[in-house]
Amino acid sequence: MDLPHYSPGLHKLVTLHVAEISKLTNSNGFVAVTNSILEKYELEKVGAVVHNFDNDSFTISYCLKESHICIHTWPEYNQLTLDVYLCNYLQDNSDKVRAVMADYIAYFDAEIIKDFEINR
């Protein structure tokens, strides 16, 4: 069966090096910047889960109406992994995904170690 071409969205995944350890241990700071990003790009939060580990690293997942944003930090290695996936059947959100990720990279003042884009 031939189905019409459909690409639900762009999934961007990065591993970043962050010199400022406090940014990798401050889950409240990440929540604040994410809330600002959600407002800036008119994204709708469905829910969020924050988990702080004993070594002050954190994992946070935002479930969005448009899909999700997830982060995992490793302050002992000055690294984090972050993924942003936005889908929408009415429009292509690829540029928005790239802009959201650029805002996070700027917040962390980070160096990109790995950068992947997956068209879903």
Beta strands, then each sheet from edge to edge (+ up, - down):
strand 1: 9-17
strand 2: 45-52
strand 3: 58-64
strand 4: 67-74
strand 5: 79-87
strand 6: 111-119
sheet 1: 2+ 3- 4+ 5- 1+ 6-
end
